[in-house]
Amino acid sequence: MQARDVIGGVHFHGPRPARWTPPRQLPADVRGYVNRTEELEHLDRILAAQRESRSVSPCIVTGTAGVGKTSLAVHWAHRIAADFPDGQLYANLHGYDPGPPVTPLQALDDFLRALRVPPELIPDGLEPRAAAYRSLLAGRRVLVLLDNASGVAQVRPLLPGTAGCLVVITSRNRLSGLVARDGAHRLSLDVLTEEQAVELLRGVTDGYRPPDDPDELRELARLCARLPLALRIAAERAGSRPHTPLRDLVEELRDESMLWDALTSGDDDADAVRTVFAWSYRALPAAASRLFRLLGLHPGAEFGPAAAAALAGVEPRVAGRLLDDLVGVHLVERVSSDRFGFHDLLRAYAVDQVRREEDSGSAAAAVRRLVLWYLHSAAAAARAVHPHDRTPRLPPADGVTPLAFPAREQAAAWLEREWANLVAVIHAAERHGVDEAAWLLHAVLRTHFAETNRFDDWLTSAGIALRAVRGLGDRGGEAQVLESLGKAEVQRGRLAEGIGLHRAALAIRQELGDRRGVLASANAIGLAFLREHRPAEALASFERARGIAVETGDRYWDGISAGNTAAALAELERFAEAERWLRRALKVFRELGDRICEGDALHGLSQVHRALGRLPEAHDAIRAAVDIARDGGHLVAEAFWLVELGRVEAASGRPERALVAHQRAAALQRGLGDVEREALAFDAVGEVYAQLDRPHDAAGFHAMAVAALRGLGNRWQLARALVNLAAVADGERAADALAEARELLADFDDPAARELRRRIEPPA
């Protein structure tokens, strides 16, 4: 933080608590919702009783398929949302979709992210994850809507543990275990009454056709089994044919019903829904009916026109027009302006039509087009976001037109919006035997996995990719997947496992003579060693990577390996050598025009200058780095580099300016969700307060840093924070911190570790 940004005194007596940003995840309310007055009043009474008793009993809305459970639950949730000011969470658990349902582990990951838990702090196992979720909701008023649950086991881990929150569940299952064990209230939703069904039909058709005969409306309602989903589709069909007498439409539907009865048992209300589907589907033009059934092959919950176009092998503008037609007859739902989805019954019906009307070859070709479209579009997005990544060779994009991304921001937004679909496509590629695309899509996304820390998706898709690439016998591809797995393990703190996977990738690349691959593996191993604070081993790996970069003439990797080499040398207090490599890195990145990497080299130079006592040079370097970050809007870099600016200010005798820089760093890290770096900023604040002879304030910040770092398992940074805490704490607290620091430091033998041990050992 620059001096001109300081107005008045600095008041930084403690970190501001994390601001609770209420999640607002409810789907849009149902347009023109009618009927169900008694059911809504019943739900209101349940809510009132829960408020009075301070209970946490879930509310279950159960009933047959197509009866309107989701519509009722969503409509009621919007009515009562104001009673839950801390937010609303929503999950479609896909309990009845043709594909796999959402697991409790996946749902908890999504909820914790929505509640602003940093990805690196989301626990791995189901029980720890559920405990973290319950802790976050304790004392808050949050509405949780769990849609389309298949059974008790799927929802029980998603229940809050304390009063104040309300969980609403929709399911075809009665979920008796929740009623018996958890005191759940159950509302069994029946089909509409005849009067309600006729009211719905009139509401949809009003203004689109002349008034219809009440007896014919009642007959139409009967043929739809008085199920809202079927009634809306039938009403839309009637409204679109204003000059066709309703009796003719009723006769058509009666004929369809007789045909369906001959093909089914006829003992399920859902048969009536499927009869209406068939009646509406058969009336579609050929192009629209083909798109509808092929959409059943899309593995995600929602999709856009370009993905639909790839499935059908048509132009996106054609797919967009056909999707509008399908929305118009209620066979597809418009989720947002350019996103579409299915009711689960309609998806199942579409899959049935694929089996009936598409041969295995045409269905397989549609899946392959979809997978190729996602693969090439994801590769284009990844190149835009990470232009220096090594992109694997892709198969031709036959029959599809992938997306192009002129701007990095546009590509990053697409990756985030399509994330669930991209992961689902990897699973679908394995199911349909498109093995090459299964591993390539994971490889294309590996840097995005690394940036978002979505470990469940990362590890699961890596497992699919590894099976696929080994089945193909592609050793080079296997090395890429092993490298991705190694990064995942390193980033979640399993350093030994990660280094082992990187070494396995390295061995394959050595065997194949893949020099660029060896470079990447050596660099990855060095970064893992650096994270473990093993600078000598890190240096050896970086020197190997640097040698290959020079040999192959790769300027970008020349700069990266030079900067990483300097980082290891600085850890070993070989500052003069580190400075030479940093100046080389700085020259490379300025020539390449890579501003953020240039800033990173300047950050390293500041650290070296400060260690050598050249404080004016250090200040110039770090100020230039922070300006680069701010000019580029790169908050991650700014937050990290501001700590170094604060250290330079403190070393220069300007502790108030140091506090401003550290305060800005901590606030940014809090917003970015990087708990480890936020803890390092707190530790730096404590050092400044110690410099100001305010030991009580210093101890408070060091203690916060210790608590966060202990939870993360960073043994080196924890040891540093404990030594700092011991220097300003009193009595037993200081002794405990020293004892723990000594134990941790026994694992390290480098100049920095020896200096820390010297600080805490009594003089001889």
N, C-alpha and C positions, 0 to 999 in steps of 0.2 A: 504494500500500500504506500503510495507516494505521500510526501509530507504535506502537499497542498490539499490532500483529501482529509486532513485532520482539522477538525473545528473544535476548539475548546479542549478540555482535558479528556483523558482516556479513562473510561470507567468499564473495566472488564473483570468483574469480580466472580464470574462463573459463567459457564456456557449456558446459552439460552436453551430451554427444553425443546425437544423436537416438536415442531409444529404439527399437530394432527391435521392432515388433509383428508376430509371425509371422502371415501370412495362413493361414486354415484353410478352403479353398474346396472341398474334396472333396465330391462328392454323397454322400448316405447310402449305406452299404454295402447290398449286396443281401441281403434277408432270406432266411434258410434256404439260403444258397448251397451247392450240392453239386457234386460231380464236378470235373473239370479239375485233378485232383491232379498229374498229370504236367506239365501246362502251368505250374502254379504253381511246381513244383520247378525247371522250366527257367528261369523268370523269376528265381527266387532265385539260380540259378547265374550268370546274367548280371549280377545286382547284385554278387555276390561277386567276379566277375572285374573289374568296373569299379572296385571299391574297391581291389583289388590293383594294378591298372595305373594308377589315377588318371586314367582316360580320361573323356571327356565324351560318349561315343557314345550317341545316342538308342536307345530300345528301341521297336520297332514291333510292334503286335499287328494282324495283317491277316487278312482272311477275308471270306466272303460276307455279304450282308445277313442279319441275324437270327441269326447264329451265336453271339452272346454276347460280342463283343469288348469292349463297354463294361462289361458286368457283370464280366468277368474283370479288366479293367484297374482298375476301381474297387475291387473286392474285394482285389486285390493291393496297391493303393496304401494301403488302410487297414491291411493287414498290416504294411507296411514304413514307415508314417508316422513311427514313433518314430525311425527312422534319419535323419530329416530335420527336426531340431529348429527350423530357421529357417523352416519353414512349407511349405504346399502350395498351389500355384496350379492352377486348373482353368479350361479354356475349352472349351465346345462350339462347334466351328468350323462346324457346320451345313453340312458339305461336300456333303451329299446331300439336303438339304431342298428343297422346291419353290421356296422363296424364295432370295434372294441369300445366298451364304456369308459368314461373318465374314472380313473382310480382316485381314492381318497388322497393318495400321495400327490398326484398331479393337481387336484383341486386345492389342496393346502398350499402348494407352491404358488399357484395363481393368486390365492387370497393373500398370502404373506407379501407378495410383491405389490399387490394393490394397496396393502397397508403400509407400504414404503419400507419394508424390511430390506436391507441391502442383500443382494443375491448371495454374497459370500458368507452371510450369517444365517441363511436358511438351512436348518439341520438336514441331514441325509435321511434318517429313518422316519417311519410313520409316527411313532409315539413322540419322539422329540419335536417333530414338526407340529403335531397336534397340540402339544404342551405350549409351544411358542405362540400358536394361534390363540389358545385360550387365554394366555397371559396378556396378549395385546387387547383382547376384547373385554377383559375384566374391568369393571367400573365404567364401561361405555354403553351407549345405547345405539346398537347397530342392528339393522334388519338384514337377515341372511335368507335368500331365496334359492333353494336347491330344487331344480327343475328336472323332471324325468328320472327320478331315482329308481334303480332296479331292485334294491333290497336294503335291509338294515345295515349290513356291513359297509355299504358304500357311503352311508350318511353319518353313522355314529361318530367317526373321528372329526366330523365337521361341526359338531354341536359345541357352542360356548359352554363354559363351566360355571358362570355366575349370572345372577339375575340382571335384567336391564336390556338384554338382547332378545330378539325374537327370530326363530327359525321357522320358515314356511317351506314345506316339502310337497312336491307333486309326484304322484306315482300311480301306476296301474296296480301295484302291489299294495295290500292293506297295511303292510309294515307293522304287524301285530307285536313284534318284539319291542318296538319303540313305545307302543301304547302300554304294554305290560311292564316294561323295565324303566322307561324314561318318563312315564306319565303323559305321553303325547295325546293331544286332542285330535280326533279324526273327524273330518267332514267327508262323507261319502256323496260324491256328486252324481246325481242321476241324470238321465236324459231330460230335455226340456219338456214341460207340459205341452199339450197340444196348442193352448193359447199362446204360450211363449214362443213355440216354434213358428206359428203363423205370424206373430209379431216380428220375429227376426226376418222371415221371408219378405214381409211387406216393407220392413225398414231398408232392406238392401235394394229392392226393386222400385221403391217409391220414386217417382219422377222419371223412370226409364221405360215404363209400360203402363197401359191403362189398368184400372183396378181389376183384379182377378176375382173369380168366383170363390167365395169362402170354402165351399166344399172341395174344389180343386186344390186350393192351398192346403187344406187339411190332408188330402190324399198325397200331395207332394211331401208334406212333412212326415207322413207315415212311411213313405218309401225311403226317406232319409233317416229313418229310425229316430227322428227328433234329436239327432246329434248335431251340435253347432257347426263342426267342420264340414259335414256333408251338406247341411242346410245353406251355408254361405256359398259353397261351390254351385249348388243347384240354383240358388237365387241369382248368382252372377250370370249363369247361363241363361236363365229366363230374362234377366234384364238386358242382355245383349241381343235378344231376339224379340223385340217389342211387338212385332206384328204376327208372331206365331202364337196361336191360342194355347193357353196353359194346358188344356186337356191333351193337346198333341205332345207337348213336352212330357206330361205325366205318362202317356202311353209309351213314349220312347224309353223312359226310365223304367216303367214296369217290364217292358221287354228285356231290357238289360238285366233287371233283377232276376227274371226267370232264367236267363242264361247263366248268371253268376250262381244261382241256387243249384244249377246242374253241375257246377264245377266245385262246389264247396259243401261243407256240412250244413251250412245255413243256421247254425246255432249260436252265432256270435254277433253282437250288435255291430262289431267292426266290419262284418260282411256288407252291411248297408253302406258304410263309408266307402268300401272298395267298389261297390256297385256304382256309386255316384262318381268315383274316380274314373271308372271305365267308361261311363256314359259321357263324361266331359272329355276324357282323353281321346275317345274315338271320334269326337267332333272336331278335333284339332286338324289343321293342315299338316301334311306329311312332314314338312321341315320342323314345325313346332313339336309334333309328337316325338320325332326322332331326338331332338335336343332334350326334351323332357326325360326320356328314358336313359339317354346317355349320361345325364346329370346324376343319375343314381350311382354312377361309377366314381364320382368325385369323392375322395375320402374325407374331406373337411366339412366343418359345420356350415360354412358359408363360402361364397365364391364371387368373382367378378366376371364381367362380360368377356374379357380376354381369355380367362381360363375356360369358360364355357365354349368359346370359339375353338380353342385347341381340341377339346373333347370331340366336338362335332366336325372338325376339319373345315370350318367356314370362316369368313372374315369377321373380325370383332364387331363391325357395325351391323352385320347380319345377325350375329348372336344377340346383340343388344336389343334389336327389334323383336326377335323371337322371345327373349326374356320378358319384354314388356307384355307380349301377348300372353305368356304363361302367368304373369302376375295378374293380368286382367281377369283370368278365369280361376284365380285362387289356387292354381296348382304349384306355384312358386311364390314365396314371400319376399318382399323387398325389405331387407334389413336396414339399409341406408340408401343414399342416393345412387350408389354404384355397387352395392353388395346385395346378394340374394341368398336365400336359404330354403330348406324344406321343412315341413312338418315330418316327423319320423315315419308316420304312416305313408305319406306320399313318397318319401325316399324308398321305403320298402316296396311300394307299388311300382316305382320306376325300375327298381332292380328286377322285379318280377317280369316287367315288360322287356328288359334287356335279354333275359333268359329265353323269353318266348319269341322275340322278333329279331334278335341279332345272333348271327352265328359266332362261334368262338373266335374266328379270325377277325371279324369286324370289331367285336368287343375288345379284344387284345390290342388292336390297332388304335382304338380310342384311348385306352389307358396309356399306351406308349406315347401318343401325341401329348397327352396331358403331362406325363412325367417329363418328357423332353421340354415342354414349354416352361415348366417350373424350373428345370435344371438350367436352361439357357438364360431365363430371366433372372434367376438367382445369381448366376455367374456374372451377368451384366451389372447387377446391383453391387455385388461384392467388388468388382473391378472399380466401380465408381467410388465406393467408400474406402477401399484399400488398394490403391493403384499399384503398389509395389509387391503385392502378394504373388506367390507362385501359383498360377492357375493350372489345374490339370487339363490335359487335352480332352476335349468333349466330342462325342459323336455328332454327326450333322443334325441340324435342327429340321429334319425332314417333315414337311407338312404343317409347320407351325411358324408363327411370327412372334418371336420373343419380344419382351418389352425392352426399351432403351431408356437410359437415365442420363439426361444431360447435366444434372446437378447432383452433387453428393447428398444433399439434404433430401432430395426426392427419393434417391435409392435407399437411404437409411430408413425413411418413413415406410417405404414399401416392404422392406425386410421385416420391420416390426409388425406391420399390419398383417402380413401373410405368414407370420412365424408358425402359428399352429398348423396351417395348411402345409407348409414346407416339411415339417416334421411328419405329418400324416402321410405325405407323398412318399417319404423314405420308407415308411412302414408298408404302404401300398405297393411300392416297387418291389419289395421283398415278396409280398404275397402273390404278386402277378409274375414273378420271375424276371423282372427287368433289373437284373443284378448289376449291370454296368452303371446304370443311372443311380441305383441305390447307394453305391459307395461314392460315386462322383458328387452327388448332391451333398452328402455329408462333408466331403473334402472341400467343396466350394464354400460351405457355411462355417468352416472350422474357426476362422477368425471372429466371426460374429458370435459363435458359441463362446469363445474366449472373452469377448468384450461384455457379454450379458450374463455370464456365469449361470446359465440355465443347465445346471449339472444333470438333472434327470433326463432331459431331452438329449443333452450332449452325450452322455454315457450310453443311453439306450440306442440312439441312432448310430453311435460308433460301433456298438456290438453288431448291429445289422450290417453296417458297412464292412466290418472285418469278415463276417461270414461270407458276404457277397464277393469281396475281392479275393479271398482265399479260394472260394469255389471257382472263380475265373482263372486262378493261377497267376494273377497279376502281382508280381513281387514288388514292383515300384509303387503300385497303388497301395499294397499292404503297408509299406513303409510310411506312406502319407497318413494312413488311418492310425497306425501306431503312434506317430508323432502327435496327432490330434488327441488321442487317448492320454499320452504322456502329459500334454499341456493341461488337460482336465484334472489329472491327478495332482499335478504341481499346484494348480490354482486352488484346489480344495484342501491343500495342506498335506497331502500324502506324498511327500517329496521323494522318499525312497522308491515307492512304486512308480512315480513319474519318471525318475531317472532311469529305472530299469526299462520302461517302455521306450524312452528315447534311445537308449543303448541298443535295444532290439531293432529299432528303425535304422539306426546308424549302421549296424552290422549288415542289414540288407542292402543299404545304399553303397557300402564299401564293396560288397559282393558284386553289385551291378555296375560299379564304376561310375555312379551318379555323383559327380563332384558337387553340384549345387545342392543336392540332397544331403550330402555329408556336411556341407557348410551349415545348412539349416539345423541339422541334428546337433552338431557341435555347439552352435549358438544356443539352442534350447537347453542343452545340458549345462552350459555355462550359466544361463539365467537361473536355473534351478539351484546350482551351487551358490550363486550370489544370494539368492533368497535364503538359503540355509546359513549364510554368513561363513562360507568356505571359500574365501577369496583366492587362495593359491590354486585350488582346483578349477575355480571359475576362470582364472587367468589362462590356464593351460588350454581350456576349451575355446576361449575367445581367440587366442593366438592361432589355433588350428583353423578356426573359421576365417580369420583375417587372411591367413595365407592363401586359402582357396579363393577368397574374394579378389585378391590381387592377381592370382594366377589366371582366373577366368575373366578378369577385366570388368567385374560387376561393381560399378561405382556406388550404387545404393548400398550394397552389402559391405563394401569397403568402408563407407561412413558408419554404418551400424556397428560393424565389428570393431572399428577404431574407438567409437564411443564406449562400447561395452568393455573393451580392454582397459580403457582409462578408468572406468568405474571400479574394476577389480584392483588396478594399481593403486588407486586412491585409498581403497580399503586397506591395502598393505602399506600405506603411507609412503609410497614411492611417487611423490607428487610431481617431481620434475618430468619423469617419464609420462605420467598421466597427462600433464599439460601438453606435451608434444602430440600425443594421440588425439587429444581433444581439438587441438588446432587443425589437425588433419581432417577430423570429422567435420569441423566447422567449415573448412574450405570446400569439402565435397558437397555438403548440403546447400551451401550458398550457390554453388555451380548448378546443382539440380533444382534449385528454387523451392526446396522443401523447408518451409518456414518453421514448422513445429519441430522437426529434427534439428534445425539450426538453433532454435531456442533451447532444446535439450542439451546441446553441446555447450551453449553459453551457461546454462545452469551448472554443468559439470565444471566449467572453467571458474565460475564463482566459488565453488567449493574448494578448488585447488588454491586459488588466490587467497581465500580466507585462511586456509590451513597454513599457508606460507607467510601470513601476516600482511599481505598486500591488499589492504581493505579498500582503498579507492578503486583499484582495478576490479575487485570482487563486486563492489557496488555497481560499477558501470555494466559489468557482464549480466548480473542478475536483473538489473532494471531493464536492460535490453530484452532479456528473455521474457519477463513479465509483460512488457509492451507488446511483444509478438503474440503472446497468448491472448491478450485483451483485443488486439486488432483483429485476430482471427476468431474471436468468440469462443476460444477453446478453454472451457472452464476447468476441465480435468488438469490441463497443464498449468493454468494459472494457480489453481488451488495447491498443487504440489510445489511449484516454484516459489510461491509466496513465503513458505517456511524458510527457505534459504535466504530470501530477502530479509526476513525478520532476524535471522541469525547474524547476517552482515550488519544490520542496524545495531543489534545488541553489542556485537564485538566492537563497533565504532563508537560506543558510548552514547547511543541514542535509544535507550530502552523503551520510551513511550512510542516511538515510531515502530519499534520491534513488536510491541503489543498490538498495534493497529494491523500490521501485516499478518501476525499470527491469528488475530481475531477474524480477519477476512478469510484466511485459509481454513480455519475451523468451520466457519459458517458455510463456505463453499463445499467442503468435504461432507458436512452434514446433509446438504441438499443433494449431493451426488451419491450419498449412501456408502461412501468409502470409510468404514469404521476404523480400519487400521491407520490410514493417513490422518483421520481426524484425531486419533489418539496421539499420533506423533506431534500434531500441532499443539495439543494440550500439554504434552511433555515439554515442548519448546516454550510455551507460556510459563510453565512452572520454573524453567531455568531463568527467564527474565525476572520473575518475581523474586527469585532468590538473589539475583543481581541487585534488585532494588531493596534488599534486606526486609522482605516481607515473607518470612518463612511459612506463616500459616496459609496464606494464599497459594504459595508455591506448593506446599504439601497437598492441598486440595486438588490442584491440577495434575500433579504427578500421580496421585491416587486414582483419579479418573482414567489416566492413561494406563496405569497398571491393570485396572479392572477390565478395560477393553482388550488389552493385549493378551491378558491371561485367557480370556475367552476365545481368542483367535489362535492361540498356540504358537505365536512368534517368539521363540525362546530368546533370541538375541535382543530384539527391541524391548522385550519384557525385562531382561537383565539390566539394560540401560536405564529404563524408567525406575526400576527398583533402587538402583544406585543413587539416582537423583532424589528419590523419595527419602532414602535413608539419610541423605545429607541435610534435609530440612525438617525431618520428623523428630519426635521426642521419644525417649525411653524405649519401651517394649516394641512400639511400632517400628522404630528405626532398626532395632535389633532383628526383628522378624524379616524386614526387608533385606537387610544385609545377609542373613542366613540363606534366604531364597536366592539372592543374586549370586552368592558364592557357588551354590549348587549348580545354577544354570551356566555360569562362566567356566566351570570345569570342562565343558564340552568344546571350548574354543581356545585356539592358540595362535593368535595373530597380534600385531602391534596394538590394535584398538582394544582387544580383550585384555592384553597384558596391562595396558594403561588403566582400564577399569579395575582390574584386580589390585593394582598399586593404590588406587584411590581408596579402596575399602579395607585393605590390610593394615593393621596397626604397625607403626614404625618399629624396626628391630631394636 
